[in-house]
Amino acid sequence: MNVISLQNIEKSYGTRLLFKDVNITFTTDKRLGLVGINGTGKSTFLKILAARMEPDKGSIERNGKASIHYLAQTPEFDPESTLLEAVLDGDHPRLRMVQSFERISREYREMQESGSEDSKISRNYMNALEQMDQQDGWQVEQEARIILTKLGFPEMDQKVAMLSGGQKRRLALGQALLYPCDLLLLDEPTNHLDEDSIDWLESYLSARQGGLLISTHDRYFLDSVCNGILELSNRRMYQYDGNYEEFIALKADREAREAATEEKRRQFLKREIEWVRRGALARTTKQKARLERYEKLKNMEKTRRPDQMDPIALKTR
């Protein structure tokens, strides 16, 4: 199923052009890795897909029946929520139902521990239990607990206020993984994870149903999870089928072709410069056309040295 289609998308940061002429359709069967050196606009691209930022040019067609969820770099949570309540926080009906059950359960336990009795709290608790049974909320709660455990949160009744910045990033990742959506956008999901958590995340995302776009410098993670690569290079977006290893080979072929084309352009330009220097006069239509072609070639944007992956991409685990 198509989730979102981009046509001729362009975006600048101030006076600096980040990318242009981006044409791509994201579907529910594609798990894509987004690569490129720092500062090329990867996070900006993710925000455009998540509708948190608008492009300067181009059009976006969104499937009204499909949903997209975005893992932001700076998550926000209610500091008084427990970790389990926070990971369930979202605008999906089943998540809201289970989150409400967790909150009501906490109130009910506190009431029992205090030895008091509140008929309203008891009634709310019984109603919440009934909803959990009817809407299969127990499965959602179980998955939430598994995700939190695998991400290093064994104490799920702990308050969010006690977490560090890195722990909040891990909690936000858990929230994103739990959210039911057709396209999941992850910006550096392996940051702040240990080796065991990264291995679990690889397996989880490989088995997950739905589209996926991951921006990360971890080439081993990409090689394990993705079936396609998007490369943001020299203000252009290139798409490759296959994992990261296959992308490297295809990228080398593309750059070799571009280098050959550039060499042909430079040789032609060299001949034209020699012709102009011999004092050719633009008196005839043919000469005028040749001069115009020369000027156009001379002013063409030269192919820059191909972007290299950020040095962090070469690290081993």
N, C-alpha and C positions, 0 to 999 in steps of 0.2 A: 504494500500500500504506500502511495506517495504521501509524505507528511508535509513537506515544504519545498517550494521551488524558487530559485533565485534567477533573475534575468538581468544581466548587465549591471550587477551591483558594483558601486564605487563608494569608497570611504576615505576621507582624509582626516589627519589630526593636525589642526591648525593649517599651516601651509604645506605640510608634508603629506603626500599621497601614500596611503597605506596599501590599497589594492584597488583594482579596477577590472571591468569586464568579467566579473565572476558569474558564471552560468553553471548551476548545479542543482540537482534534485535529490533530496534525502528521502530514503524509503525505510520501511520497517525491517528489511532484510540486510541492511548494510551496517557493518561495524567499522567505522573509519577512524584512523588516527590523523590528527592535524599536526604537522611538523613545520619547522622554520626557525630561523635564529630569533633571539629576543628582540622585541621592538618592531617586528614586521606586521603586527596587528592581529595575532591569533585570538587574544582575549576579546578584542573588539568584534571580531567576526562571530564569536560565540554569543556575544551580547546581542548582536543584530538578529541572529537566529532565534534567540529567546525573547525577542521583542522588547528588550531593555534599552535598545539604541536603534536609531533610524539610519539607513544609508543616505548618502548625499545624492546618489543617482541610482536608477534602476527600479525594478519592481519585485515584490515578493508575493507569492501566492501560497496561502496557508490552507490546508485541509481543515475545514471546520469540524470534522469528526475525529481529528487526531489531536493528541496532546503532546506538549514538549515540556521537559523539566530541565532546569539549569542549576548546576552546582556552582554557586558564586564563590569568589575568593575570600570575601568577608561576610560570613554568615551572621545572622542576628537571631537570638533566642530570648525567650522570657527567662531571666535569671532565676526565678522562683520555681520553674518547671523542673521535674525530675528528668533524667536522661531518657527514660522510656516515653514520657509524655512529649518531650522535645522531638525525638526521632519520628513520632507519629504526627507532628504538626504539619498540616498541609490542607489544601482546599478540596481534596478528594473526599467524597461522602464516607467511604469505609474508614479512611484514616481518622476523620473527625469523630466518627462513632466510637472507634477503639480508644482514641485519645480521651474522649469524654468518659468512657468506662474506667480508664486508669485514674482519672481525676476523682471520680465518684468513689472508686474503690479505696483510694487513699483517705478520703474523708470518712468512709465507713470504718476503716481500720483504726483511724485516730479516735473515732467515737467509741469503738469497743475497748480500745486500750485505756481510755479515760474512765470507763465504767459508766458513762452517761448514756442517755437514750434520746434520739431525735427521730420522730416518725417520718419527717420529710426526707432525711438522709437515707433512712432504711427503705422508704418507698422508691427513691431515686435509684438506689442500688439494685433493687429487684427489677425495676424496669430496664436498667442498663444490662443486667444479666440476660434478660429475655431478648433484647436486641442483639446481643452478642451471639446467642444461639441461633436466632432467625437469619442473621446476615453473615454467618460464618466468620465472625470477628476473631475467633480464637486462632484461626490460621494466620491472620495478619499479625496478631500479638506475638505468636510464636516466631514468625519470621523476623519481627522487630527485635526480639530478644536474641535470636541467633546472630543477626547482623551486629548488634551492639557487642556481643561477646567476642566475635571474630575481629572486631575493630579495637579490642582492648578495653572494654567497659564492663567488667563483671558486676559492679555495684550499680544497678539500674535505678535505684531509688535516690541516688546522689543528686544534688541540685546542680543545675547548669552553672550557677554563680561560682562554684568551686573549680571550674575547669580553666585550664590555660588556653592561650590562643590556638596552639597546635591541637589541643584536645577538641576544641570547638570545631576546627576544620574536619577532624575525624568524625565528629558527631554529625556535621552537615553532610558528609559523604554518606553516612548511614541513612540519613533522611532522604537523600537523593536516590539511593539504591532501593529503598522501600516504596518510593512513590510510583504508582502505576502510570506509565506513560508510553507513548509510541516512539518517541525520540528522546534519549537521555544525553545531555551535554555535560561533559566533565572537564573542568579546567584544573590540570595538575592533581589528579586524584591520589597519586601515590605519595605526595608530600606528607610528612609526619607519620608514615606507616613503617612498621618494622617488617622484616623479611617474611615472617609467617603471615602477616596481614596482607602483604602484597601477593603472595602465592594464593591465598584464599580469594582475593579480589579478582585475580586473573581467572580462576575457575568459575567464580560467580558470574562475571561478565560474559565469559565464553558461552555459558549455558543460558544466559538471559534471553528472553524473547523481546524483540523490538529493535529499533534503530539505535545506533550509538555513535557519538562523535567525541573523541578524547584528545585533548591537547596535553602532551607530556613530552619530556626529554628522555624518558626511559625507553630505549629502543627495544630492550628485551620484553618489556611489558607489551609494547605495540606488536612485536613479532608473535606473541602468544595469543593476543586477543583479537586483533583486527583482520579483516578480509579486504581492506582497501586503505590507501593512504592519500591524504590531501596535503600537498606541499605549497606553502605560501612563500614565493621566492621572487624577488625583483618586481614586486607589486602585482604579480600574477598568481593565480591559483591553478595548480596542476593536479590532476586526478589520476591515480594508478590503481589497478586491480592487484590483489595479492597482499601478503603481509609485508613487514618492514624489510626483510631480506630481499624479497622480489622487487620492492620499491627501489632499493639501492642500485640494482642492475638496470632497471628501466630508466632511472634518473641519469645514470652514466650514458646510456644510449641517447637520451634526449639532449644532453649537454654536448655530446660529440656531434650530433646533427646541427645543433645551433652554432657550434664553433666552426663547422665546415661552411655553413651559410654565411657567417660573419666574415670568414676569410675570403669567400667569393665576393662579398660586398666591398671589402677593403681593396681587393685587387682591381675591381671595376672602377672604384673611386680613384685609385692611383692612376689608371689610364686616363680617366676624365680630367684629372688635375693636369697631367702632362699635356693633354690636348688644349686646355684652357691657357696654360702657360705659353704655348706656342703662338698665342695671339689670335686665336680663332675669333672672328667677328660674327655676331649674331645678326647677319643680314637676311638670311633665308629662313623660311618656316622650319626647315629641318634643323638648322643650327640653333634657332631659338628653342625648339623642343628639347634639343640635346642639353643646352645650358640649363633649362628648367629642371631636367631630370638630374643633372649634376647637383644643382642646388638642393633638390629634394633629398638626394642621397647623402649629401654632406651634412644636412641638418637632422638626419634621422638619429634617433636615440640609439647610441651604440650599446651593444650587448655588454652588460657588466659581467664581472667575474661571478660565476654562479655562487649563490649563497651556500655556506657550509653549515652543517648542523652545529648547534651550540656545543662547545667543548664538554658540557655536562652530559651530553648524549653518549659520549664515548666511555663513560664510567662503567665499571662493572659492579655488580652487587656484592 
